[in-house]
């Protein structure tokens, strides 16, 4: 209950109804900041919220924090901008377009301009807010980059050949070029084995399938079934062991890896055993298994 009091401490008066330190609950994420920070951009939504005199009109959560029903993860960048009116994002930031939408909601026009897509001198879309990572544009993004070297080894087509035949053969050769690498699939499982051995076994579903490897390869293989919430800002050329799949069927993961040209090269498993209860002979077996896949 002390936390609820802290959100409205100092007995606000008519001239200054808000405390110096304010706690915010934005989409389930808790932020603590100073009142001057929230009103640093006149005309913004936060400025309108925290300059009014009727504090009771603002929504609060069960612990007395001021509640804002927006993306709690992206609000950190909104708050950073409110502090010094500058925008600093991680490399290969995948949520640029969503952050621009948040900036529009919080009525920050200068931040919206900073997040607007910009074309480079080569007309590339490297700053396009709708682009996540270079690897996400297509499963064979690396193949596209390797097309000049691949086409150099191809025999030249005779002049006057069918229109588009050279481009078609080059594209066909490019689609066959895939980056080599490893992807490791890991899962933890357990089952209870009773006195009657296999006839009394009670199995439990796999709770989570972990994915380890280079970010670009993981995204290529698993696409939108890959959960990146535990490592959201990982650049495409870096390795991670914090991704996991949104489904819990190993065969489904194996199918996707096989379709992408991966083959299993190693497998390792460890297990432990313990009695489920002191009064019974039932045993609980727990194991952790990893499957290593490689694509040449």
C-alpha positions in Angstrom: 0.0 0.0 0.0 3.0 2.2 0.5 3.6 2.0 -3.3 0.1 3.4 -4.0 0.8 6.3 -1.6 4.2 7.0 -3.3 2.4 7.6 -6.6 0.5 10.5 -5.1 2.8 11.6 -2.3 3.4 15.2 -1.2 -0.3 15.9 -1.0 -0.6 17.8 -4.3 -2.1 21.2 -4.2 -4.1 23.2 -6.7 -1.0 24.8 -8.2 1.1 21.6 -8.5 -1.2 18.5 -8.4 1.6 16.1 -9.3 4.6 14.8 -7.3 8.2 15.4 -8.4 8.7 11.6 -9.0 6.0 9.9 -11.0 5.5 6.1 -11.5 4.0 5.0 -14.8 2.6 1.6 -15.9 2.8 1.5 -19.7 1.4 -1.7 -21.0 2.5 -3.6 -17.9 6.0 -2.1 -17.9 6.8 0.1 -14.9 8.7 3.4 -15.5 9.8 5.9 -12.8 10.7 9.4 -14.0 10.5 13.1 -13.0 7.5 15.3 -13.7 9.6 17.8 -15.7 10.6 15.1 -18.1 6.9 14.2 -18.9 6.1 17.8 -19.6 9.3 18.7 -21.5 7.5 18.7 -24.9 4.6 21.2 -24.9 1.6 20.0 -26.8 2.5 16.4 -26.5 0.0 13.8 -25.0 2.1 13.4 -21.9 2.3 17.2 -21.5 -1.5 17.4 -21.7 -1.9 14.5 -19.2 0.5 15.9 -16.6 -0.3 19.6 -16.7 -4.0 19.3 -16.0 -5.4 20.0 -12.6 -7.9 17.2 -12.5 -5.6 14.3 -11.5 -8.5 12.0 -10.8 -9.3 11.8 -14.5 -6.1 9.9 -15.2 -6.3 6.1 -15.2 -4.3 4.2 -12.6 -3.5 0.6 -11.9 -4.1 -1.4 -8.8 -1.0 0.0 -7.1 -1.7 3.7 -7.8 0.6 4.1 -10.8 -0.6 6.2 -13.7 -1.6 3.8 -16.4 -1.0 4.2 -20.2 -2.4 1.5 -22.5 0.5 1.4 -25.0 3.5 -0.7 -25.9 5.6 -0.9 -22.8 8.7 -2.0 -24.5 8.8 0.9 -27.0 7.9 3.5 -24.4 11.5 3.4 -23.2 12.5 5.2 -26.4 9.7 7.7 -26.1 10.9 8.5 -22.6 14.5 8.8 -23.7 13.4 11.3 -26.3 11.4 13.3 -23.7 14.6 13.6 -21.6 16.8 15.4 -24.2 14.9 15.5 -27.5 17.4 13.2 -29.1 16.8 9.8 -30.7 19.3 7.0 -30.1 18.3 3.5 -31.3 20.2 0.2 -31.3 21.8 -1.1 -34.5 19.5 -3.0 -36.8 16.5 -1.8 -34.7 13.5 -4.0 -35.9 10.6 -1.9 -34.5 11.2 1.4 -36.3 7.8 1.6 -37.9 6.0 0.7 -34.7 8.0 3.3 -32.8 6.9 5.9 -35.3 3.3 4.9 -34.7 3.9 5.3 -30.9 5.5 8.8 -31.6 2.3 9.8 -33.5 0.1 8.6 -30.6 2.1 10.6 -28.1 1.9 13.6 -30.3 5.7 14.1 -30.9 6.0 15.5 -34.4 9.7 16.0 -34.3 10.3 12.4 -33.3 8.0 11.3 -36.1 10.2 13.1 -38.6 13.3 11.5 -37.2 11.7 8.0 -37.7 10.4 8.7 -41.2 12.0 6.5 -43.9 15.0 7.9 -45.7 16.5 6.8 -49.0 20.3 6.7 -49.2 22.2 8.0 -52.3 22.0 4.5 -53.8 18.2 4.5 -53.2 18.6 1.7 -50.7 16.0 1.1 -48.1 18.4 0.7 -45.2 16.6 3.4 -43.2 13.1 2.2 -44.1 11.2 1.8 -40.9 9.3 -1.1 -42.3 12.5 -3.1 -42.7 13.7 -5.2 -39.8 17.0 -6.9 -40.6 18.6 -7.4 -44.0 18.1 -11.1 -43.6 14.4 -10.7 -43.1 13.8 -9.3 -46.6 13.9 -12.8 -48.1 15.1 -16.2 -47.1 18.0 -15.8 -49.6 19.1 -12.3 -48.9 22.7 -13.4 -48.8 22.3 -15.2 -52.1 21.3 -11.8 -53.7 24.4 -10.2 -52.3 26.5 -13.0 -53.8 25.0 -12.9 -57.3 27.8 -10.8 -58.8 30.5 -13.3 -57.8 28.2 -16.2 -58.8 27.3 -14.8 -62.2 31.0 -14.2 -63.0 31.6 -17.9 -63.1 28.6 -18.5 -65.4 29.2 -18.8 -69.2 28.0 -15.8 -71.1 24.8 -16.2 -73.0 24.8 -15.7 -76.7 23.8 -12.3 -77.9 20.3 -12.1 -79.2 19.0 -14.9 -77.1 15.5 -15.0 -75.7 14.7 -11.9 -73.7 15.2 -12.3 -70.0 17.0 -15.7 -70.4 20.2 -14.4 -68.8 18.4 -12.8 -65.9 16.3 -15.9 -65.4 19.3 -18.2 -65.3 21.1 -15.8 -62.9 18.2 -15.6 -60.6 17.8 -19.4 -60.7 21.5 -19.8 -59.8 21.1 -17.2 -57.0 18.2 -19.0 -55.4 20.4 -22.1 -55.0 23.1 -20.2 -53.1 22.4 -20.5 -49.4 24.6 -19.5 -46.5 26.1 -22.3 -44.5 25.8 -22.5 -40.8 24.6 -24.3 -37.7 21.3 -24.2 -35.8 20.9 -25.9 -32.5 17.5 -27.0 -31.2 17.2 -27.7 -27.5 14.3 -28.8 -25.3 13.8 -29.9 -21.7 11.3 -32.7 -21.0 10.3 -35.0 -18.1 8.1 -38.0 -17.5 7.1 -40.1 -14.5 7.8 -43.8 -14.6 5.7 -46.0 -12.2 6.2 -49.4 -10.7 4.8 -51.2 -13.9 7.6 -49.6 -16.0 6.5 -48.6 -19.5 2.8 -49.4 -19.0 2.5 -46.8 -16.3 4.6 -44.0 -17.8 3.1 -40.5 -17.7 4.6 -38.2 -20.2 4.6 -34.4 -20.2 4.6 -32.2 -23.3 7.6 -30.2 -24.3 7.2 -26.8 -22.7 9.5 -24.8 -24.9 11.9 -25.4 -27.9 15.0 -23.3 -27.7 16.8 -22.0 -30.8 20.5 -21.3 -30.8 22.5 -19.9 -33.7 23.0 -16.9 -36.0 19.9 -14.6 -35.9 19.7 -14.4 -39.7 19.6 -18.2 -40.1 17.0 -18.6 -37.3 14.7 -16.0 -38.9 15.1 -17.5 -42.3 14.2 -21.0 -41.2 11.4 -20.3 -38.7 10.0 -17.0 -39.8 7.0 -15.7 -37.8 7.1 -18.9 -35.6 10.3 -17.6 -33.9 9.7 -15.8 -30.6 12.3 -13.0 -30.3 10.9 -11.4 -27.1 13.9 -12.4 -25.0 16.5 -10.9 -27.3 14.6 -8.3 -29.5 17.5 -6.1 -30.6 19.9 -8.8 -31.8 21.6 -7.8 -35.1 21.3 -10.4 -38.0 25.0 -11.3 -38.0 25.2 -12.0 -34.3 24.6 -15.3 -32.4 21.9 -15.8 -29.8 20.7 -18.6 -27.6 17.6 -16.8 -26.2 15.1 -17.4 -29.1 12.4 -20.0 -28.8 9.6 -21.3 -31.0 5.9 -20.5 -30.7 5.0 -24.2 -31.1 6.0 -27.2 -29.0 6.3 -30.0 -31.6 9.8 -31.1 -32.4 8.8 -32.7 -35.7 7.5 -29.4 -36.9 10.9 -27.8 -36.2 12.6 -30.7 -37.9 10.4 -30.2 -41.0 11.2 -26.6 -41.3 14.9 -27.2 -41.0 14.7 -30.0 -43.6 12.8 -27.7 -46.0 15.6 -25.1 -45.6 18.3 -27.6 -46.5 19.6 -28.4 -43.0 20.7 -31.9 -41.9 21.2 -33.2 -38.4 24.9 -33.7 -37.6 24.9 -34.3 -33.8 22.6 -35.0 -30.9 23.3 -34.9 -27.2 21.1 -35.6 -24.2 21.5 -35.7 -20.4 19.0 -37.0 -17.8 18.5 -37.2 -14.1 16.2 -39.3 -12.0 14.4 -38.7 -8.7 11.6 -40.3 -6.7 8.3 -38.5 -7.1 7.2 -39.2 -3.5 8.7 -40.8 -0.5 5.7 -43.1 -0.1 5.8 -44.4 -3.7 8.2 -46.0 -6.2 7.3 -43.6 -8.9 10.4 -41.9 -10.5 10.6 -38.6 -12.3 13.0 -38.6 -15.2 14.1 -35.2 -16.5 16.3 -34.6 -19.5 17.7 -31.9 -21.7 18.4 -32.7 -25.3 20.1 -30.8 -28.1 20.0 -31.4 -31.8 22.6 -29.8 -34.0 21.7 -29.1 -37.6 24.1 -27.9 -40.4 23.6 -26.6 -43.9 26.5 -26.6 -46.4 
